[in-house]
Amino acid sequence: MKLMPPTGSLILADAPFSAEQESWLAGFIAGIAAAERRETAPGDAPSATVDVLFGTQTGTAESLADEAVAGARARGLGGTAAALDAVTPEQLAAMSHLLVVVSTYGEGEMPDNAGLFWEALQSEGAPRLEGLRYAVLGLGDRGYDDFCQAAKLIDTRLEQLGAVRLHDRVDCDVEFEEPAAAWTAAVLERLAAETGATGAGAAPAPAAGDTAGGAGPASRTRSPWNRRNPYRSRLAVNRLLSSPGSAKEIRHYEFELGDSGIAYTAGDALAVMPVNAEALVGELLQHLGASGDEDVEGRPLAEVLRTGREIRTPSKELIAELVERAPSSELASVVARGDRSDLDSWLWNRDVLDLLRDAGPAAPDLDALLPFLRPLQARQYSISSSPLAHPDRVHLTIASVRYDTPHRRYEGVASTYLADRVGAYAEGAADSAVGVYLQPNASFGVPADDDAPMIMIGPGTGIAPFRGFLHERAARGASGRNWLFFGDQHRASDFVYEDELAELGERGVLTRLDLAFSRDQAEKVYVQTRMRERSRELYGWLEDGAHVYVCGDASRMAKDVEAALLGVIAEQRGRGDEDAARYLADLRRAKRYVRDVY
């Protein structure tokens, strides 16, 4: 008999238990471990303990959960924070006060560290929760149809299981700071009043990253730089990575951190505040019959459109308004068909100007249009450097979005802003400074154990965080093996960082590199193809305790990679698809299968 190494479980691999019995035992053991870990900090004993559970894809929900725990402790309440997937239904049933902070990912989906929790919560065997009082905070983007869907689902299901709502759910849009703070304060004040908390709290909660699987600083100091107050960083390097003949334009950027105090870790993201192209702003002003000098919120209209509003991607509210105003337009006919994918396809290469032109005379004038233009949002990019190797700079790897149609040329907002219009890299540009701020991601980082193997799967610009991971491990002198799956269209033009990867291989940092260039042969080959071809070795690494990381497109690549991974596990274990799914779920719980997808 042998122990099951991939999860750290104490259940023997060939123990005579059914799947249901294994699941119950795993939850029972996890509950004991969790109880042993819970210790009240020095100070007066709290009058009640608040469990704050988070589901996050980028780290924002985790940060808000940590703030809620700190707020609870400041009010004399006990507080702990954990990912939703770290909690079993049995542990949930033993809680008295629960706060859930959860983002919505993709098309109304649970974030990666909440999927297993949701599966268990909606199962027929989920326990009743009459003794639980709870509140839910949702994070999302109203630009998507399934706005805060994950929060809505969890809120409803907890109520169905008998839990009592102690505060109404709040669904936050992209400008989440104020409503999230108000929700947290209101919920905690109510709990403090109900439980008789004295306000003489214990020590503050640890910051995000303290107990993460990745190795970062011992604690995170809250940065003064954010969406409303970005740091003006000088763009020091803008280098083309892709070669002539490539269908893509992939660039390497380096931002100076200067005196910002920004302390990042490999696996974090950098948010970039973009600026709309002058040409597009000019076309929109011309269509509206405006000069650009009109006063809007105390600023010239042209400046508002350039730096303050989304004019590339139409909002849902604008689409609905245009359909009502112009029921015979092409947009209205597409909407009337009721096919969401058809509408997404039609909108893919159209911007606000296109929709206004399509509506003709029925289109709104300037004053009527402005309320339908959403605030211009930061674009987040995975950091492709390590602070151990580059402490004074942050590196990004970005594909410039450009494409032509018969009547117009289209460009990505942030990618071409950086490529063409910042600093000395664009003729006539006045400024090399770009507004940026850090977006920590405590759940996506290099293993704390330097001996642990890493498997990294990142085609195209998905290689970005893994370049940082490899630099991190090199700087730390980590002995763990590192295996990278990378690919793109053509090796001759799309093999970015080829020389770096070769050098890392020569130094023994990159143990294995598997390449998949899809269009260099008649039959297309992708990273998932290579995974299947290396099935035995890949499973062997998993059995040896490897951490698996995936970065890239969520809608197709990440799903195909997960299907390939499940296939590898099922083939090598020979116990069927359900066993493979449980094995992968155990990897998720152990934070050994994590994704950075978009």
C-alpha positions as CSV (number, residue, x, y, z in Angstrom):
1,M,0.0,0.0,0.0
2,K,1.2,3.5,-0.7
3,L,0.1,7.0,0.4
4,M,-1.4,9.3,-2.1
5,P,1.3,12.0,-2.6
6,P,-0.5,14.5,-4.8
7,T,-2.8,15.9,-2.1
8,G,-1.1,15.2,1.2
9,S,-4.2,13.1,2.2
10,L,-3.8,10.6,4.9
11,I,-6.2,8.2,3.1
12,L,-4.3,5.3,1.5
13,A,-4.6,5.1,-2.3
14,D,-5.9,1.5,-2.2
15,A,-8.0,1.8,0.9
16,P,-11.4,0.0,0.6
17,F,-13.5,3.1,0.7
18,S,-16.2,4.4,-1.7
19,A,-15.9,7.9,-3.2
20,E,-18.5,9.1,-0.8
21,Q,-16.6,7.6,2.2
22,E,-13.3,9.1,1.0
23,S,-14.9,12.5,0.7
24,W,-16.4,12.3,4.2
25,L,-13.1,11.2,5.7
26,A,-11.2,13.9,3.9
27,G,-13.6,16.6,5.2
28,F,-13.4,15.1,8.7
29,I,-9.6,15.2,8.8
30,A,-9.5,18.7,7.3
31,G,-11.9,19.8,10.0
32,I,-9.7,18.6,12.7
33,A,-6.7,20.3,11.1
34,A,-8.6,23.5,10.8
35,A,-9.7,23.4,14.4
36,E,-6.1,22.9,15.5
37,R,-4.9,25.8,13.5
38,R,-7.4,28.3,14.9
39,E,-5.9,30.2,17.8
40,T,-7.2,33.4,19.3
41,A,-4.6,36.1,19.2
42,P,-3.4,37.6,22.6
43,G,-5.9,40.0,24.2
44,D,-9.4,39.7,25.4
45,A,-11.3,36.7,24.2
46,P,-13.6,37.6,21.3
47,S,-17.3,37.6,21.8
48,A,-17.9,35.8,18.5
49,T,-15.8,34.6,15.5
50,V,-16.5,35.8,12.0
51,D,-15.4,33.4,9.2
52,V,-14.7,35.4,6.0
53,L,-14.5,33.2,2.9
54,F,-13.3,34.5,-0.4
55,G,-13.5,33.4,-4.0
56,T,-11.1,35.3,-6.3
57,Q,-9.4,35.1,-9.7
58,T,-7.1,38.1,-9.4
59,G,-6.7,38.6,-5.6
60,T,-9.2,41.5,-5.1
61,A,-11.7,39.5,-3.1
62,E,-9.0,38.1,-0.9
63,S,-7.7,41.6,-0.1
64,L,-11.2,42.7,0.8
65,A,-11.6,39.5,3.0
66,D,-8.4,40.4,4.8
67,E,-9.7,43.9,5.4
68,A,-12.9,42.5,6.8
69,V,-11.0,40.2,9.2
70,A,-8.9,43.2,10.4
71,G,-12.1,45.2,10.9
72,A,-13.7,42.4,12.8
73,R,-10.8,42.1,15.2
74,A,-10.7,45.8,15.7
75,R,-14.3,45.5,17.0
76,G,-13.4,42.8,19.4
77,L,-14.6,40.0,17.2
78,G,-12.6,36.9,16.3
79,G,-11.9,36.6,12.6
80,T,-10.3,34.2,10.1
81,A,-10.1,34.3,6.3
82,A,-9.9,31.4,3.9
83,A,-10.6,30.5,0.3
84,L,-14.0,29.1,-0.3
85,D,-12.6,25.8,-1.6
86,A,-10.7,25.3,1.7
87,V,-14.0,24.8,3.5
88,T,-16.1,21.6,3.5
89,P,-19.9,21.7,3.9
90,E,-19.4,20.1,7.4
91,Q,-17.1,22.9,8.4
92,L,-19.6,25.4,7.1
93,A,-22.4,23.9,9.2
94,A,-20.2,24.4,12.3
95,M,-19.8,28.1,11.7
96,S,-22.0,30.8,13.4
97,H,-21.2,34.0,11.4
98,L,-20.1,33.9,7.8
99,L,-19.1,36.7,5.4
100,V,-18.5,35.7,1.7
101,V,-16.6,37.9,-0.7
102,V,-16.7,36.5,-4.2
103,S,-15.9,37.7,-7.7
104,T,-17.5,36.3,-10.9
105,Y,-15.2,35.0,-13.5
106,G,-15.8,34.3,-17.2
107,E,-19.4,33.9,-18.3
108,G,-21.0,33.9,-14.8
109,E,-18.7,31.3,-13.4
110,M,-17.2,30.7,-10.0
111,P,-13.6,31.8,-9.6
112,D,-11.1,28.9,-9.5
113,N,-10.8,28.7,-5.8
114,A,-14.6,28.6,-5.3
115,G,-15.7,25.9,-7.8
116,L,-15.3,22.9,-5.4
117,F,-17.1,24.8,-2.7
118,W,-20.0,25.5,-5.0
119,E,-20.2,21.9,-6.2
120,A,-20.5,20.7,-2.6
121,L,-22.9,23.4,-1.6
122,Q,-25.4,22.7,-4.4
123,S,-25.2,18.9,-4.0
124,E,-28.2,17.0,-2.6
125,G,-26.1,16.0,0.4
126,A,-25.3,19.5,1.5
127,P,-26.1,20.0,5.3
128,R,-28.7,22.2,6.6
129,L,-27.4,25.6,7.9
130,E,-30.1,26.9,10.3
131,G,-27.4,27.9,12.8
132,L,-25.6,30.2,10.4
133,R,-25.9,33.9,9.9
134,Y,-24.3,35.2,6.8
135,A,-23.8,38.1,4.3
136,V,-22.5,38.1,0.8
137,L,-20.5,40.7,-1.1
138,G,-20.2,40.3,-4.9
139,L,-17.5,41.7,-7.2
140,G,-18.2,42.0,-10.9
141,D,-18.5,44.1,-14.0
142,R,-21.9,45.3,-15.3
143,G,-20.5,45.1,-18.8
144,Y,-21.1,41.3,-18.6
145,D,-24.6,39.7,-18.7
146,D,-24.0,37.6,-15.7
147,F,-23.0,40.5,-13.4
148,C,-22.0,39.1,-9.9
149,Q,-23.6,35.8,-10.8
150,A,-21.4,33.8,-8.4
151,A,-22.4,36.0,-5.4
152,K,-26.1,35.7,-6.4
153,L,-25.9,31.9,-6.6
154,I,-24.1,31.5,-3.2
155,D,-26.4,34.0,-1.5
156,T,-29.5,32.2,-2.7
157,R,-28.2,28.7,-1.9
158,L,-27.2,29.6,1.6
159,E,-30.7,30.9,2.2
160,Q,-32.2,27.7,0.7
161,L,-30.2,25.6,3.2
162,G,-31.7,27.5,6.1
163,A,-29.0,30.1,6.8
164,V,-30.2,33.5,8.0
165,R,-29.1,36.6,6.0
166,L,-27.8,39.2,8.5
167,H,-27.3,41.9,5.7
168,D,-28.5,42.3,2.2
169,R,-26.1,41.2,-0.5
170,V,-24.2,44.1,-2.3
171,D,-23.1,43.6,-5.9
172,C,-20.1,45.9,-6.7
173,D,-19.3,47.1,-10.2
174,V,-15.7,47.8,-11.3
175,E,-15.6,50.8,-9.0
176,F,-16.0,48.6,-5.9
177,E,-14.1,50.5,-3.2
178,E,-16.8,52.6,-1.6
179,P,-19.7,50.1,-1.8
180,A,-17.4,47.3,-0.5
181,A,-16.2,49.4,2.4
182,A,-19.7,50.5,3.3
183,W,-20.9,46.9,3.2
184,T,-18.1,45.7,5.4
185,A,-18.6,48.4,8.0
186,A,-22.3,47.9,8.1
187,V,-22.1,44.1,8.5
188,L,-19.4,44.3,11.2
189,E,-21.1,47.0,13.2
190,R,-24.3,44.9,13.2
191,L,-22.4,41.8,14.3
192,A,-20.6,43.8,17.0
193,A,-23.9,45.1,18.3
194,E,-25.6,41.7,18.2
195,T,-22.8,39.9,20.0
196,G,-21.9,42.6,22.5
197,A,-18.3,43.0,21.2
198,T,-16.3,45.5,23.2
199,G,-14.1,46.8,20.5
200,A,-11.0,45.7,22.3
201,G,-9.8,43.5,19.6
202,A,-6.9,41.1,19.0
203,A,-4.0,41.6,16.6
204,P,-4.8,42.6,13.0
205,A,-5.3,39.9,10.5
206,P,-2.3,38.8,8.3
207,A,-2.2,40.5,4.9
208,A,-2.9,38.7,1.7
209,G,0.0,36.4,0.9
210,D,1.0,35.5,4.4
211,T,-0.1,31.9,4.1
212,A,-0.3,31.5,0.4
213,G,1.3,28.6,-1.4
214,G,3.6,31.0,-3.2
215,A,6.6,32.5,-1.6
216,G,6.3,36.2,-1.2
217,P,7.1,38.7,1.5
218,A,6.1,37.8,5.0
219,S,3.4,40.5,4.8
220,R,1.9,42.9,2.3
221,T,1.8,46.6,3.2
222,R,-1.2,48.3,1.7
223,S,0.0,50.4,-1.3
224,P,-1.1,54.0,-1.7
225,W,-1.3,53.4,-5.4
226,N,-4.6,52.2,-6.9
227,R,-7.1,52.8,-9.7
228,R,-8.0,56.3,-8.4
229,N,-4.4,57.2,-7.5
230,P,-2.0,55.3,-9.9
231,Y,1.7,55.7,-9.7
232,R,3.3,57.5,-12.7
233,S,5.9,55.1,-13.8
234,R,8.4,55.7,-16.5
235,L,8.3,53.2,-19.4
236,A,12.0,52.4,-19.7
237,V,11.9,49.6,-22.3
238,N,9.6,48.9,-25.2
239,R,11.1,46.0,-27.3
240,L,9.5,44.0,-30.1
241,L,9.7,40.3,-29.4
242,S,8.0,38.7,-32.3
243,S,9.9,38.5,-35.6
244,P,9.0,39.8,-39.1
245,G,6.4,37.7,-40.7
246,S,4.5,37.0,-37.5
247,A,0.8,37.5,-37.5
248,K,1.2,39.0,-34.0
249,E,3.0,41.9,-32.5
250,I,4.3,40.9,-29.1
251,R,6.3,43.4,-27.1
252,H,8.4,43.4,-23.9
253,Y,7.9,46.4,-21.6
254,E,9.8,47.5,-18.5
255,F,8.3,50.0,-16.0
256,E,10.5,51.7,-13.5
257,L,9.3,51.5,-9.9
258,G,11.4,54.5,-8.7
259,D,10.3,55.8,-5.3
260,S,6.8,54.1,-5.5
261,G,7.5,51.6,-2.7
262,I,5.7,49.0,-4.9
263,A,6.8,45.5,-3.7
264,Y,5.6,42.9,-6.1
265,T,6.0,39.1,-6.2
266,A,6.3,36.8,-9.2
267,G,2.7,35.9,-10.2
268,D,1.2,39.3,-9.4
269,A,-0.3,41.5,-12.1
270,L,0.3,45.2,-13.0
271,A,-2.7,47.3,-13.8
272,V,-2.1,49.9,-16.6
273,M,-4.3,53.0,-16.9
274,P,-4.7,53.4,-20.7
275,V,-5.4,56.4,-22.9
276,N,-7.8,56.3,-25.9
277,A,-6.2,57.1,-29.3
278,E,-6.5,60.7,-30.5
279,A,-7.6,59.4,-33.9
280,L,-10.6,57.6,-32.4
281,V,-11.5,60.5,-30.2
282,G,-11.4,62.8,-33.2
283,E,-13.7,60.6,-35.2
284,L,-16.2,60.3,-32.4
285,L,-16.2,64.1,-31.9
286,Q,-16.7,64.7,-35.6
287,H,-19.6,62.3,-35.7
288,L,-21.2,64.1,-32.7
289,G,-20.6,67.5,-34.2
290,A,-18.6,68.5,-31.2
291,S,-15.4,70.6,-31.0
292,G,-13.9,68.8,-28.0
293,D,-13.8,72.0,-26.0
294,E,-17.2,71.5,-24.4
295,D,-17.1,71.5,-20.6
296,V,-17.8,68.1,-19.1
297,E,-17.4,67.7,-15.3
298,G,-15.0,70.6,-15.3
299,R,-12.8,69.3,-18.1
300,P,-12.8,69.6,-21.9
301,L,-14.8,66.9,-23.6
302,A,-11.9,65.7,-25.7
303,E,-9.9,65.1,-22.5
304,V,-12.8,63.2,-20.9
305,L,-13.1,61.0,-24.0
306,R,-9.4,60.4,-24.1
307,T,-8.7,59.5,-20.5
308,G,-12.0,59.0,-18.8
309,R,-14.5,57.0,-20.8
310,E,-14.7,53.7,-22.6
311,I,-15.3,54.4,-26.3
312,R,-13.9,51.2,-27.7
313,T,-16.3,48.7,-26.1
314,P,-20.0,49.7,-26.0
315,S,-21.8,49.2,-22.7
316,K,-24.8,47.0,-22.3
317,E,-26.8,50.1,-21.4
318,L,-25.8,51.8,-24.6
319,I,-26.7,48.7,-26.7
320,A,-30.2,48.6,-25.1
321,E,-30.7,52.4,-25.6
322,L,-29.7,52.1,-29.3
323,V,-32.0,49.2,-29.9
324,E,-34.9,51.2,-28.4
325,R,-34.0,54.3,-30.5
326,A,-33.4,52.5,-33.7
327,P,-35.5,49.3,-33.9
328,S,-34.8,48.8,-37.6
329,S,-31.0,49.0,-37.2
330,E,-28.7,46.0,-37.8
331,L,-27.9,45.9,-34.1
332,A,-31.6,45.7,-33.2
333,S,-32.1,42.8,-35.7
334,V,-29.2,40.9,-34.1
335,V,-30.5,41.5,-30.6
336,A,-34.0,40.4,-31.6
337,R,-32.7,37.0,-32.6
338,G,-31.9,36.3,-28.9
339,D,-28.6,34.5,-29.6
340,R,-26.0,35.7,-27.2
341,S,-23.1,34.2,-29.1
342,D,-24.4,35.8,-32.3
343,L,-24.5,39.2,-30.7
344,D,-21.0,38.8,-29.2
345,S,-19.7,37.9,-32.7
346,W,-21.4,40.9,-34.3
347,L,-20.0,43.2,-31.6
348,W,-16.5,41.8,-31.7
349,N,-15.1,44.2,-34.3
350,R,-17.3,47.2,-33.6
351,D,-16.9,50.1,-31.2
352,V,-19.2,52.9,-30.0
353,L,-18.7,54.9,-33.2
354,D,-19.8,52.0,-35.3
355,L,-23.0,51.6,-33.3
356,L,-23.8,55.3,-33.4
357,R,-23.4,55.2,-37.2
358,D,-25.6,52.1,-37.4
359,A,-28.4,53.8,-35.5
360,G,-28.4,56.7,-38.0
361,P,-30.5,59.8,-37.1
362,A,-31.9,58.0,-34.1
363,A,-28.6,57.9,-32.4
364,P,-28.3,59.9,-29.1
365,D,-26.7,63.3,-29.2
366,L,-23.7,64.2,-27.0
367,D,-25.6,64.9,-23.8
368,A,-27.7,61.8,-24.1
369,L,-24.7,59.6,-25.0
370,L,-22.3,60.5,-22.1
371,P,-24.2,58.7,-19.4
372,F,-23.9,55.5,-21.4
373,L,-20.1,55.6,-21.7
374,R,-18.6,53.7,-18.8
375,P,-15.5,54.9,-17.0
376,L,-12.2,53.9,-18.7
377,Q,-10.9,50.9,-16.9
378,A,-7.3,49.8,-16.1
379,R,-6.1,46.8,-18.0
380,Q,-4.4,44.1,-16.0
381,Y,-1.3,42.2,-17.2
382,S,0.5,39.3,-15.7
383,I,4.0,40.4,-14.5
384,S,6.8,38.6,-16.4
385,S,9.6,39.4,-14.0
386,S,10.8,38.5,-10.5
387,P,11.7,41.1,-7.9
388,L,14.7,39.1,-6.9
389,A,16.1,39.5,-10.4
390,H,14.6,43.0,-11.2
391,P,13.8,44.7,-7.9
392,D,13.5,48.2,-9.5
393,R,11.4,47.3,-12.5
394,V,8.3,45.4,-13.5
395,H,8.3,43.6,-16.8
396,L,5.2,42.9,-19.0
397,T,4.7,40.8,-22.1
398,I,1.8,42.1,-24.2
399,A,0.4,41.4,-27.7
400,S,-0.6,44.6,-29.5
401,V,-4.2,44.3,-30.8
402,R,-4.5,45.6,-34.4
403,Y,-6.8,44.5,-37.2
404,D,-8.4,45.9,-40.3
405,T,-11.9,45.7,-41.8
406,P,-13.0,46.9,-45.2
407,H,-14.0,50.3,-43.8
408,R,-11.9,50.9,-40.7
409,R,-8.8,50.0,-38.7
410,Y,-9.2,48.9,-35.1
411,E,-6.7,48.9,-32.3
412,G,-6.6,47.7,-28.7
413,V,-6.9,50.5,-26.1
414,A,-4.0,49.8,-23.8
415,S,-1.8,47.6,-26.0
416,T,-1.4,50.2,-28.7
417,Y,-1.2,53.0,-26.2
418,L,1.9,51.4,-24.8
419,A,3.3,50.3,-28.1
420,D,2.8,53.6,-30.0
421,R,2.0,56.6,-27.9
422,V,4.2,56.6,-24.7
423,G,7.4,58.5,-24.4
424,A,10.3,58.4,-26.8
425,Y,8.8,55.4,-28.5
426,A,6.2,57.4,-30.3
427,E,7.2,60.4,-32.4
428,G,5.9,63.6,-30.8
429,A,4.8,61.9,-27.6
430,A,5.1,64.3,-24.6
431,D,5.4,61.9,-21.7
432,S,7.0,58.6,-20.9
433,A,5.1,58.1,-17.7
434,V,2.2,55.6,-17.4
435,G,-0.3,55.3,-14.6
436,V,0.1,51.9,-13.0
437,Y,-0.7,50.1,-9.8
438,L,-0.1,46.6,-8.4
439,Q,-2.8,43.9,-8.4
440,P,-1.5,41.3,-6.0
441,N,-2.4,37.6,-6.6
442,A,-1.5,35.6,-3.5
443,S,-2.9,32.4,-5.0
444,F,-0.7,32.3,-8.0
445,G,3.0,32.1,-7.1
446,V,6.1,30.0,-7.0
447,P,5.9,27.2,-4.5
448,A,7.3,28.0,-1.1
449,D,9.1,24.7,-1.2
450,D,12.2,25.2,-3.4
451,D,12.4,21.4,-3.9
452,A,8.9,21.1,-5.4
453,P,8.6,20.5,-9.1
454,M,6.7,23.0,-11.3
455,I,4.8,22.4,-14.5
456,M,4.0,25.6,-16.3
457,I,1.6,25.7,-19.3
458,G,1.4,29.1,-21.1
459,P,1.1,29.5,-24.9
460,G,1.6,32.9,-26.5
461,T,1.7,35.7,-24.0
462,G,0.7,33.2,-21.4
463,I,4.4,32.6,-20.9
464,A,4.6,36.0,-19.1
465,P,4.3,34.8,-15.4
466,F,6.4,31.8,-16.1
467,R,9.3,33.9,-17.2
468,G,9.0,35.6,-13.8
469,F,8.8,32.2,-12.1
470,L,11.9,30.9,-13.7
471,H,13.8,34.1,-12.9
472,E,12.6,33.8,-9.3
473,R,13.8,30.2,-8.9
474,A,17.1,31.0,-10.5
475,A,17.7,33.9,-8.1
476,R,16.7,31.7,-5.1
477,G,18.9,28.8,-6.2
478,A,15.8,26.5,-6.0
479,S,16.5,22.9,-6.7
480,G,13.0,21.9,-7.8
481,R,12.6,20.8,-11.4
482,N,10.8,23.2,-13.9
483,W,8.9,22.1,-17.0
484,L,7.4,24.6,-19.4
485,F,4.9,23.9,-22.2
486,F,4.9,26.8,-24.6
487,G,3.7,27.3,-28.1
488,D,2.3,29.7,-30.7
489,Q,1.8,29.8,-34.5
490,H,5.3,29.6,-36.0
491,R,8.6,28.9,-34.4
492,A,10.5,31.2,-36.8
493,S,8.5,34.3,-35.9
494,D,6.6,33.6,-32.6
495,F,9.2,31.9,-30.3
496,V,9.4,34.8,-27.8
497,Y,12.2,34.8,-25.2
498,E,13.9,31.9,-27.1
499,D,17.4,32.9,-26.2
500,E,16.5,33.4,-22.5
501,L,14.8,30.0,-22.3
502,A,17.8,28.4,-23.9
503,E,20.1,30.0,-21.4
504,L,17.9,29.0,-18.5
505,G,18.0,25.5,-19.9
506,E,21.8,25.5,-20.1
507,R,22.0,26.7,-16.5
508,G,19.7,23.9,-15.3
509,V,16.9,26.2,-14.2
510,L,14.5,25.1,-17.0
511,T,14.6,21.3,-16.7
512,R,12.3,20.6,-19.7
513,L,10.8,22.6,-22.5
514,D,8.0,21.2,-24.7
515,L,7.1,23.3,-27.7
516,A,3.9,23.4,-29.8
517,F,3.9,25.6,-32.9
518,S,0.5,25.0,-34.3
519,R,1.0,26.0,-38.0
520,D,4.5,24.7,-38.7
521,Q,3.0,21.4,-40.0
522,A,-0.2,20.2,-41.7
523,E,-1.8,19.0,-38.6
524,K,-2.1,21.6,-35.9
525,V,-0.3,20.9,-32.6
526,Y,-1.1,22.7,-29.4
527,V,0.3,22.6,-25.8
528,Q,-2.4,20.1,-24.9
529,T,-1.2,17.9,-27.7
530,R,2.2,17.8,-26.1
531,M,0.7,17.1,-22.7
532,R,-1.0,14.0,-24.0
533,E,2.2,12.9,-25.8
534,R,4.1,13.2,-22.5
535,S,1.3,11.6,-20.4
536,R,3.5,9.1,-18.4
537,E,6.1,11.7,-17.5
538,L,3.6,14.3,-16.7
539,Y,1.7,12.1,-14.3
540,G,5.0,11.0,-12.8
541,W,5.8,14.7,-12.0
542,L,2.3,15.0,-10.4
543,E,3.0,12.0,-8.2
544,D,6.3,13.6,-7.2
545,G,4.4,16.6,-5.9
546,A,4.5,19.0,-8.8
547,H,2.6,22.2,-8.8
548,V,0.7,22.9,-12.1
549,Y,0.2,26.4,-13.4
550,V,-1.9,27.5,-16.4
551,C,-1.9,31.0,-17.9
552,G,-3.8,32.3,-21.0
553,D,-7.1,32.4,-22.6
554,A,-9.9,31.2,-20.4
555,S,-12.6,30.5,-23.0
556,R,-10.7,27.9,-25.0
557,M,-7.1,27.2,-24.2
558,A,-7.5,26.8,-20.4
559,K,-10.5,24.5,-20.9
560,D,-8.7,22.4,-23.4
561,V,-5.6,22.2,-21.1
562,E,-7.8,21.0,-18.2
563,A,-9.5,18.4,-20.4
564,A,-6.0,17.2,-21.5
565,L,-4.8,17.1,-17.8
566,L,-7.9,15.1,-16.8
567,G,-7.3,12.7,-19.7
568,V,-3.7,12.2,-18.6
569,I,-4.7,11.5,-15.1
570,A,-7.4,9.1,-16.1
571,E,-5.2,7.2,-18.5
572,Q,-2.3,6.8,-16.1
573,R,-4.3,5.9,-13.0
574,G,-6.7,3.6,-14.9
575,R,-9.6,4.3,-12.5
576,G,-12.0,6.2,-14.7
577,D,-13.1,9.8,-15.2
578,E,-14.6,10.3,-11.8
579,D,-11.4,9.3,-10.1
580,A,-9.4,11.7,-12.3
581,A,-11.8,14.5,-11.4
582,R,-11.3,13.8,-7.7
583,Y,-7.6,13.7,-8.2
584,L,-7.6,17.1,-9.9
585,A,-9.9,18.5,-7.2
586,D,-7.5,17.4,-4.6
587,L,-4.7,19.3,-6.5
588,R,-6.9,22.4,-6.4
589,R,-7.5,22.1,-2.7
590,A,-3.8,21.7,-2.1
591,K,-3.1,24.8,-4.3
592,R,-1.1,22.6,-6.6
593,Y,-3.3,23.3,-9.6
594,V,-3.8,27.1,-10.1
595,R,-4.6,29.2,-13.1
596,D,-4.1,32.8,-14.2
597,V,-6.7,33.1,-17.0
598,Y,-8.5,35.9,-18.8
